[in-house]
Amino acid sequence: MEQDSDDENPVLSGSALDALREFYVDRDARLKQFEDLKKGAEENAAGQILSMDAFAEDWNESQFWYSEQTATILAKELLQGTTKDSVVAVVSAPSVFVALKNEMARSGLAKEELPKVWLLEFDRRFEVFTEFVWYDFNEPCKLPPAMTVRWLSKSWGTTNEDNKVIVCTGERMETLITSLYRPQGVLTTTFEPIHSKGLSNEFFCYANFECEEWKWKSSS
């Protein structure tokens, strides 16, 4: 009895096989990158430089990494003037967090001489870092007790020049950001964040301080 053709094993075309092989090669390469990054995260204190290459952006989750130059500029400004007693919280910006880790590794300072840094982030891939704190912006107050949130709430609304705030988001959010963060003196700056793979939406950088990298637009 002749077997129905629907029961026959499917045969992929040559182009489909090539695409499948490319998919598996890319997947294996990313897994290797991720394993290397996990090892690097453990050894970062010894001076190893980390990379964002292992973390593929998921545009469906609105993930758009900053370019290395932008992330480094933001990291350097956050670290400027910090001490071992300082706390730096990076919210939903893992590329800046990785740049922070790299800048601290380049400093040559011992771990106990460096500020404490935290990454508040939704993507659990970043749990490879011990400083990771799971954070969902839809539930902004749902955070572990006795951590960075206490420091943030304690400093909110004060005029202490050591309390630096940098917010990078779309220009359409300008009115909301400058109103919401007015207690911290946040204003629109001249710095334009760049994303690693481009982004059509215009991004602004808002901050409560001026520096070599930017001035406030209102006073430029």
C-alpha positions as CSV (number, residue, x, y, z in Angstrom):
1,M,0.0,0.0,0.0
2,E,1.4,3.3,-1.0
3,Q,2.0,5.7,1.9
4,D,0.2,9.0,1.8
5,S,2.6,11.9,0.8
6,D,1.5,13.8,3.9
7,D,3.2,11.2,6.1
8,E,6.5,11.5,4.3
9,N,9.4,13.1,6.2
10,P,9.7,16.7,5.2
11,V,12.8,17.7,3.2
12,L,14.3,21.2,3.6
13,S,15.6,23.1,0.6
14,G,19.3,23.9,0.4
15,S,18.7,27.6,1.3
16,A,16.6,26.6,4.3
17,L,19.3,24.2,5.5
18,D,21.9,27.0,5.2
19,A,19.7,29.3,7.2
20,L,19.2,26.7,9.8
21,R,23.0,26.0,10.1
22,E,23.6,29.8,10.4
23,F,21.0,30.0,13.2
24,Y,22.7,27.3,15.2
25,V,26.1,28.7,14.6
26,D,24.9,32.1,15.8
27,R,23.1,30.6,18.8
28,D,26.2,28.6,19.8
29,A,28.4,31.7,19.4
30,R,26.1,33.7,21.7
31,L,26.0,30.9,24.3
32,K,29.8,30.9,24.2
33,Q,29.9,34.7,24.6
34,F,27.4,34.5,27.5
35,E,29.5,31.9,29.3
36,D,32.6,34.0,28.7
37,L,30.8,37.1,30.1
38,K,29.6,35.1,33.2
39,K,33.3,34.3,33.8
40,G,34.3,37.8,33.1
41,A,31.7,39.2,35.5
42,E,33.3,37.1,38.3
43,E,36.8,38.3,37.3
44,N,35.9,42.0,36.6
45,A,37.3,43.1,39.9
46,A,40.7,41.9,38.8
47,G,40.6,44.2,35.8
48,Q,39.0,42.2,33.0
49,I,36.9,44.4,30.6
50,L,33.3,43.3,30.0
51,S,31.3,43.5,26.8
52,M,27.6,43.9,25.9
53,D,28.0,41.6,22.9
54,A,26.5,38.6,24.6
55,F,23.3,40.4,25.3
56,A,21.2,40.6,22.1
57,E,18.7,43.5,22.1
58,D,15.0,42.5,22.2
59,W,13.2,45.3,20.5
60,N,9.9,43.8,21.5
61,E,11.0,44.5,25.1
62,S,12.1,48.0,24.1
63,Q,15.7,47.1,24.6
64,F,18.1,49.5,22.8
65,W,21.6,49.5,24.1
66,Y,23.6,52.8,24.2
67,S,26.7,53.0,22.0
68,E,29.9,52.2,23.9
69,Q,30.9,55.9,23.7
70,T,27.6,57.1,25.1
71,A,27.6,54.5,27.9
72,T,31.2,55.3,28.8
73,I,30.5,59.1,29.0
74,L,27.5,58.5,31.3
75,A,29.4,56.1,33.4
76,K,32.3,58.5,33.9
77,E,30.0,61.3,34.9
78,L,28.3,59.0,37.4
79,L,31.6,58.0,38.9
80,Q,33.0,61.5,39.0
81,G,33.6,62.5,42.6
82,T,32.4,59.2,44.1
83,T,34.1,57.5,47.1
84,K,33.9,54.1,48.8
85,D,30.8,55.4,50.7
86,S,28.9,56.4,47.5
87,V,26.1,54.5,45.9
88,V,25.3,54.5,42.2
89,A,22.0,53.0,41.0
90,V,21.5,52.3,37.3
91,V,17.9,51.8,36.4
92,S,17.0,50.0,33.2
93,A,20.2,50.9,31.5
94,P,22.4,47.8,31.6
95,S,24.9,49.1,28.9
96,V,25.7,52.0,31.3
97,F,26.1,49.5,34.2
98,V,28.6,47.5,32.2
99,A,30.5,50.7,31.3
100,L,30.5,51.5,35.0
101,K,32.0,48.1,35.8
102,N,34.6,48.6,33.2
103,E,35.6,52.1,34.4
104,M,36.0,50.8,37.9
105,A,38.1,48.0,36.7
106,R,40.3,50.4,34.7
107,S,40.7,52.6,37.8
108,G,43.0,50.0,39.4
109,L,41.4,50.6,42.8
110,A,40.7,47.8,45.3
111,K,37.1,46.7,45.6
112,E,36.8,48.2,49.1
113,E,37.8,51.6,47.7
114,L,35.1,51.7,45.0
115,P,31.5,53.0,45.3
116,K,28.7,50.5,45.6
117,V,26.8,50.0,42.3
118,W,23.4,48.4,41.6
119,L,21.6,47.5,38.4
120,L,17.8,47.7,38.7
121,E,16.7,45.7,35.6
122,F,13.9,43.6,34.2
123,D,16.0,41.3,32.1
124,R,17.1,38.3,34.2
125,R,20.1,37.6,31.9
126,F,21.9,40.3,33.9
127,E,21.7,38.1,37.0
128,V,25.2,37.1,36.1
129,F,26.2,40.2,38.0
130,T,25.9,40.1,41.7
131,E,24.7,43.7,41.8
132,F,21.6,42.8,39.8
133,V,18.2,43.7,41.4
134,W,15.1,42.6,39.5
135,Y,13.0,45.6,38.7
136,D,9.8,46.1,36.8
137,F,9.0,49.7,36.0
138,N,5.3,48.8,36.0
139,E,5.7,48.1,39.8
140,P,8.3,50.8,40.6
141,C,8.1,50.4,44.4
142,K,8.4,46.6,44.4
143,L,12.0,46.4,45.5
144,P,13.9,44.4,48.1
145,P,13.9,46.3,51.4
146,A,17.0,48.0,52.9
147,M,18.8,48.5,49.6
148,T,19.3,51.4,47.1
149,V,15.7,52.5,47.4
150,R,16.3,53.8,50.9
151,W,19.3,55.8,49.7
152,L,17.2,57.2,46.9
153,S,14.3,58.2,49.1
154,K,16.6,59.7,51.7
155,S,18.3,62.0,49.2
156,W,15.1,63.0,47.2
157,G,14.5,66.7,47.2
158,T,17.7,67.7,48.8
159,T,20.2,70.2,47.3
160,N,23.3,68.2,48.1
161,E,25.5,68.6,45.0
162,D,26.8,65.0,45.5
163,N,23.4,63.6,44.6
164,K,23.7,63.2,40.8
165,V,20.7,62.3,38.7
166,I,20.9,61.5,35.0
167,V,17.8,60.5,33.0
168,C,18.0,59.5,29.3
169,T,14.7,59.1,27.4
170,G,12.8,60.4,24.4
171,E,12.4,64.1,23.8
172,R,8.6,63.7,23.9
173,M,9.1,63.0,27.7
174,E,10.8,66.4,28.3
175,T,7.9,68.1,30.0
176,L,7.1,65.1,32.2
177,I,10.8,64.4,33.2
178,T,11.6,68.1,34.0
179,S,8.4,68.3,36.1
180,L,8.7,64.9,37.8
181,Y,12.4,65.4,38.7
182,R,12.1,69.1,39.5
183,P,12.8,68.4,43.2
184,Q,16.3,67.2,42.2
185,G,17.0,70.2,39.9
186,V,16.9,68.1,36.7
187,L,16.9,70.0,33.4
188,T,17.4,69.2,29.7
189,T,21.0,69.1,28.7
190,T,22.9,69.5,25.4
191,F,24.2,65.9,25.4
192,E,22.6,63.6,22.8
193,P,22.7,59.9,23.7
194,I,23.5,57.5,20.8
195,H,22.3,53.9,20.5
196,S,24.5,51.1,19.3
197,K,22.2,50.1,16.4
198,G,20.5,53.4,15.8
199,L,17.1,54.5,16.9
200,S,14.8,56.8,15.0
201,N,13.3,58.4,18.1
202,E,15.2,61.4,19.3
203,F,16.7,60.9,22.8
204,F,17.5,63.6,25.3
205,C,19.7,63.6,28.3
206,Y,18.4,65.2,31.5
207,A,20.5,65.9,34.5
208,N,20.8,68.0,37.7
209,F,24.3,69.1,37.0
210,E,26.5,70.5,34.3
211,C,29.9,69.1,33.3
212,E,32.4,69.0,30.4
213,E,30.2,66.7,28.4
214,W,27.0,68.8,28.6
215,K,25.4,72.1,29.7
216,W,21.8,72.8,30.5
217,K,20.0,73.8,27.3
218,S,18.3,76.7,29.2
219,S,21.7,78.2,29.9
220,S,23.7,77.2,26.8
